[in-house]
Amino acid sequence: MKTLWTPWRIEHVLGNAPKTTGCIFEPGGHDFADKNQLLLYRGALVIVLLNRYPYSNGHLLVAPTRHVPNITDLSQQESDAVMEMVKKATTLLDKHLTPDGFNIGCNIGQIAGAGIADHLHFHIVPRWNGDHNFITVLADTRTIAEHIEVTFDRLSPDFLSLKE
């Protein structure tokens, strides 16, 4: 049997993770990228973060910089920018992580499963054949094969090349 280590998730699994103040899609500062905040890209209209509690390795969050709860609240320019970034981010994940597929989508409203319902965001979740096994079903815990900081370092150079 192989041992799968995901120690950075234990605080989240136990419910002891520090509570954040403010909106995660509005990180402090003005830096284009910030590893401590898992911020890969900050532009005028869109932001990209690595999900701190990912469903799978490379799970990205793409959001408009403007705090809006619904896709219908976006201007055409914001909508275009968000969807273009979803396409670019998917391309970069495919290049660096070579998944077998992707789940891409957003949950609008708490009842639809949005964990952060007041700031619209899209999930880009790389998927591999057999990526989740019995642990997810029996223990409600997911295993992630690569440390999140290593994934950040892998993706960061290409996101930096998108700087406006």
CORVEN-V254869 format. One record per pair of residues at least 24 apart in sequence whose C-alpha atoms are under 7 Angstrom apart, sorted by sequence separation. I is the first residue (numbers start at 1). GAP is how many residues later the second one is. If there is no record, write none. Layout:
i;gap
I;GAP
I;GAP
//
This chain:
i;gap
62;24
102;24
101;25
102;25
101;26
99;27
100;27
101;27
99;28
100;28
99;29
100;29
45;33
46;35
58;35
45;36
46;36
25;38
70;38
26;39
9;44
69;48
69;49
71;49
68;50
69;50
70;50
68;51
69;51
67;52
68;52
63;57
63;58
62;59
63;59
61;60
62;60
61;61
62;61
61;62
60;63
61;63
59;64
60;64
59;65
60;65
59;66
58;67
59;67
58;68
56;69
57;69
56;70
55;87
57;87
56;88
57;88
57;89
58;93
40;116
41;118
40;119
43;121
6;137
6;138
4;139
//
